[in-house]
C-alpha cells in the first residue's frame, strides 16, 4: 500500500449519525466563503525559468519551524525535495491564515500551498489539489474528565449526538467549522459554534481547552497524536468525520505543475521518502522525552566517561568546569560516539552537519575532533552572549539553550521577556519561561520576535537536565 493511502486510525467506529449522510439526509449547509482573485497564468515552465518555487505554509510543529538554525517540518522537507527534483531553489513564505494563502496563490505571490491542508469540495472550486500525501480524520478535543468546573458545558462527550446544546470553538473558514455546520444540520442547529479569533492557531485552541479557558475544539487526528503527550488531561479520541485527504494546493490553471507534482509523488523513491519523513515529524517515538524527573547518570570506576582526560583539556580552553562539559555531552549523546538524532545531529556533541563543518569536523572523524568542534561552537556562542549577559553563571544557561535550539530562538525569548516587562538577562523563571511561550502564536508573532514557532520544551528541559547533572557530578568524589 502506498503511503498516499495510509490510514491514520485509532480503531474507532464513526457514529451512525454520519453513516446516514449519503442516504437522502439534509444537504450540507454552505459556509459563506471569501471572494478570491482569479488565478494568474504562471505554470511550471515559468517557475523553472525564474529559478525558485515559492511555498506558502504556516509556522507550526509539523509544517515549518527553525531548529538549530535549520528549516524543518514535514511540509517544508517534502516541498524542498520536489524543488530539488525540478532544479530550482525553495523560498518559503509563512502565513497563519489559509484564506490568505489561497489569495496569495492566485495572485502569484506563491506557487504551492502545503500545510496539512484538507481536500474539500469547496476548496476544489478555488485550487487544484495534488494526489493525497496522507489521510486523517477530525476529532473532538475536550477535557478527559468532564465537569471540571461543575459546568454542564464541560460534560464528557462520548457520542456526537451528545453535542446538542454544547459549545465548540473553530475558525470560521476552516474545515472544522464546515464539519460543525454539517453536524448542526442533523442536530437541529443546537451546537453552539463559537468562532475562534484569527490570531489563534489550532494549537492555541487546544491549549486553551487544556487550561480550561474554552470548552472544546476540533483538530486533525494526526496532529492530535502529537498534542496528546503534552496535554494528558485532554481526550482527543472521538472522531467526528470520515477519513479525509491531505494534499498540496496549486493554482487551478497550473496544469503542468500539478502533473509534475503527481508524477513525482507516484515514484517509489518519493513514496519511501514521504513515509520516512512523515514518521520523523508525526511519530511520538521520535520525539524527545520531556520527563522533568532527574535520574542521575551512572558513574563507575571514579570516572564520568572514557573521555574524561580530553574533556579536562578542552574545558581549560573553554573556561568551564570540565564536569559541566561532561554533563552537556551526557545529555546530548550519553557518551555514544555513534549517536545520531532524528534531525541529523551526530557524534558525542550532537553537532548538526553544517555546524560541524564550520568548526572543523565531519561525520568521518574521531571522537576527539567531534569534541573539539563542539567546544569551538560553545566558544562562539559564549562570545555572542558575552556583552549581553554579563553574569557568567547566567550566561552559561543562555549558551546551553542556544546550543540546543539555536541562538535565534533565545534572542526571541529575550524579546518576549522585554515585551512582558520581565528581566531579559536572567534565565530561570524569566527568559526560560518566555521561551516556552514561543509555542503559542500570540507570542511567536509578537513584535521583535523573528524566528517563529519553537519546539521550546526541548531546550527548556535541556538546560535543566544539564545543570542537574552538573550539580550531581560536582557532588561526586572524582579524581
Buried (B, 14 or more C-beta within 10 A) or exposed (E): EBBBEBEBEEEEEBBEBBEEBEEEBEEBEEBEBEEBEEBBEBBBEBBBEBEEBBBBBBBBBBBBBBBBBBEBBBBBBBBBBBBEBBEBEBBBEBBBBBBBBBBBBBBBBBBBBBBBBBBBEEBEEBBBBBBBBBBBBBBBBBBBEBEEEEEEBBBEBBEBEBBBEBBBBBBBBBBBBBBBBBBBBBBEEEBBBBEBEEEBBBBBBBBBBBEEEBBBBBBBBBBBBBBBEBBEEBBBBBBBBEBBBBBBBBBBBBEBBBEBBBEBBEEEEBBEBBBEBBBBBBEEEEBEEEEEEEEEBEBEEEEBBEBBEBBBBBBEEBEBBBBBBBBBBBBBBEBEBEBEEBBBBBBBBBBBBEBBEBBEBBEEBEBBBBBBBBBBBBBBBBEBBEEEBEEEEBBBBBBBBBBBBBBBBBBBBBBBBBBBEBEBBBBEEBBBBBBBBBBBBEBBBBEEBEBBBBBBBBBBBBBBBBBBBBEBBEEEEBE
